[in-house]
Amino acid sequence: MLPSSGSTKNNKPPPQLTRFLVCGLGSLGQHCVAVLKDYGVAVSAIDLVLPQNWEIPELPNLLDDLVVGDCRQTSILEQVKIHECRSVLLVTNDERGNTEAAFAARLLNPHIRLILRSDKQNLNQLLSENLGNFVAFEPSQLSAAAFALAALDDQTLGYFNLEGQLLRVVKYQIKPGDRWCDRWWVYGLNTRNRRILSHTTNTAQLPKQFYEWEPEATVRAGDTIVYIEVAQLSSTAQPAKTHSTKQLPQAVSRTLKRHLQQQFSQFWQWMYQYQTRRVAVICGATVLTLLVGGTILFRWEYPIDWQTAFNATATLLLGGYGDLFGDIKPETPLSLGVQVFSLILALAGTAFIGVLYALLIEMLLTSRFHFRSRPPLPQQDHIVVIGLGRLSQRVATLLQEFKQSIVGISHTELDPGILPQMPLVVDNIANAFTKVHLENAKSAIVITEDDLENLEVGLMIHALNPQLGIVIHCYDQHFSDRVARLFPYAQVLCASALSAEVFAAAAFGENVLSLFHFNGTTVLVTEYIIAAGDTLNGLMLSEVAYGYGVVPLLYHHKHESARLMPAYETRLYVGDRLVVLATSHSLQRIERGELAPRHWQLRVEKVLYQDAIFDSANAIALISGCSLAIARQLMQNLPATLPQPLFYHQAQHLVHELSKVQVRAHLIQIVNND
């Protein structure tokens, strides 16, 4: 989950300010400039020393102003026209310098929005409360989720939380016999708790935007569906199996049997992990057997109760042979077998107590080392994390939160307090690969400090295990794109490029809650608070969704409870809260108010029965957004065409709803619509 900005669109400066300032032209700063320029705004930059090698070669030509100097100095900030800037992105590697520059910028421009690169969460929260119009991010926290999810190598593309509900993005390939296969249109898979994001066939190219799918296409085996759902309500694409009353006891029995087998397997692995544990278990089992056997024997041989027989046996095992038999009177009948067995109990008890003392002493002597020791290396279905810098550590932490088995590889020893529950191999890469059971691993993440080393390690892993999923980090976006095209079996991500999209969105006042990777595109979970003058104010959610290419996830009117997966017929007003899935391209269109053109019209041919006129008019007005009077007039003069143009998915939805009330209608494509 990404940190909240504490500020939304209604806090932003006047819209006429279209100049933005980037302080620091490292990898993150350069990508921030590139993303901002895609929004069509003026961008200035400040850096102490110009980069020797530009990661984005054309970047100097994209800048409107470039000043070499200290961004904390008033004179330098005035050179880049700080008074005309809407936002400043402080993304140098010096957190203290970023904070000082933020203070200087705010003193010169009281309305400027501050976007800070900083990992000091408590300070950032305090600054947000006191300064206002302020947000801080740490790049490793922004991009770590994308790396962790890419390494899972399963159906899950994204996880995030909204209003206490866990939502997940799932990629699922339809199999023969699935309940959806050959039975459903893609449109029909949308429910109150699910939204379709993408549908592709085996031969189709993966889309980069939402709604690039045919609503009335039939779901076939081999098709790939990407959808978002409320995870707590549905964890898989398949329907849950139900049991009849007769099957229930059998199901409970099978569940109990599996649970016992699992517990026994865990105990067996625990016992064989260390030799001392095996010795302790064997000794304990032997003593318990002797205790039970001795109790039964004494109860059988002598007229004593069970408690007395148990006490006699325990006394012998604790070395009390003399205490028990030293005062026995001669007339007491003692068989030779009982005496021999009693002596064996005493000797065995003495021996096992000695072993117990030895084990306790060993534990005491080695306890100061054991509390620092790491868990043993996993044998299978684990994720190998190579390179353990700040980003890698964050990725490993997320994987542990996802309950994944992981193992780390590092050139140097880590502090015991860093990821203490992660197994670690400290060695060179080649030797480490022979120890981490790479042949049985689920996937590998390569995040070292050098792009070429990341590529080399990735190629080594593929040579050792071609079936293994590989995630490679590259610092240079162009290098990353080339590697991704040449080696399609690897997922290649650039942390700076991922983080830059969040920084740029925040510069326009958007509150980015989370992000994930979708078909090679970064998708941002973005929150809006609708204000007067916003490009979203007054629109229906269908216009927002299809016009800007976003997926509405949550709608919250100030006097009502929040609704997940809201109906697209909802209209937005000032003060409403909206959370959407959006790409950077979609956010740019929202910022500029560039709605996609509407190329379709509704043609109503016939009503199968008169009572349907009333219901169909209501449906037309609700879904299309036209007035009820226009809809009723249309239905009274059939056949007729609705004059209001519609988006394709919106129009298909309307045709589908009209068919439910026995009204025949179809779509007409508008040619040369401006």
Sequence and secondary structure as in RCSB ss.txt:
>XXXX:A:sequence
MLPSSGSTKNNKPPPQLTRFLVCGLGSLGQHCVAVLKDYGVAVSAIDLVLPQNWEIPELPNLLDDLVVGDCRQTS
ILEQVKIHECRSVLLVTNDERGNTEAAFAARLLNPHIRLILRSDKQNLNQLLSENLGNFVAFEPSQLSAAAFALA
ALDDQTLGYFNLEGQLLRVVKYQIKPGDRWCDRWWVYGLNTRNRRILSHTTNTAQLPKQFYEWEPEATVRAGDTI
VYIEVAQLSSTAQPAKTHSTKQLPQAVSRTLKRHLQQQFSQFWQWMYQYQTRRVAVICGATVLTLLVGGTILFRW
EYPIDWQTAFNATATLLLGGYGDLFGDIKPETPLSLGVQVFSLILALAGTAFIGVLYALLIEMLLTSRFHFRSRP
PLPQQDHIVVIGLGRLSQRVATLLQEFKQSIVGISHTELDPGILPQMPLVVDNIANAFTKVHLENAKSAIVITED
DLENLEVGLMIHALNPQLGIVIHCYDQHFSDRVARLFPYAQVLCASALSAEVFAAAAFGENVLSLFHFNGTTVLV
TEYIIAAGDTLNGLMLSEVAYGYGVVPLLYHHKHESARLMPAYETRLYVGDRLVVLATSHSLQRIERGELAPRHW
QLRVEKVLYQDAIFDSANAIALISGCSLAIARQLMQNLPATLPQPLFYHQAQHLVHELSKVQVRAHLIQIVNND
>XXXX:A:secstr
     S  GGGS  TT  EEEEE  SHHHHHHHHHHHHTT EEEEEESS  SS SSTTHHHH SEEEES TTSHH
HHHHTTGGGEEEEEE  S HHHHHHHHHHHHHH TT EEEEE   HHHHHHHHHHH SEEEE HHHHHHHHHHHH
HH SSEEEEEEETTEEEEEEEEE  TT TTTTT BSGGG BTTEEEEEEE TTS   SSTT S TT B  TT EE
EEEEETTT SSSS      TTHHHHHHHHHHHHHHHHHHHHHHHHHTTSHHHHHHHHHHHHHHHHHHHHHHHHHH
HSS  HHHHHHHHHHHHTT HHHHHTT  TTS   HHHHHHHHHHHHHHHHHHHHHHHHHHHHHHHHHHHTT   
    SS EEEE  SHHHHHHHHHHHHTT  EEEEESS   TTSSTTS EEES HHHHHTTTTGGG SEEEE  S 
HHHHHHHHHHHHHH TTSEEEEE S HHHHHHHHHH TTEEEE HHHHHHHHHHHHHTT EEEEEEEETTEEEEE
EEEE  TT TTTT BHHHHHHHHT EEEEEE TTS  EES  TT B  TT EEEEEEEHHHHHHHHHT      E
EEEEEEESSTTHHHHHHHHHHHHH   HHHHHHHHTS SEE SS B HHHHHHHHHHHHHTTEEEEEEE SS  
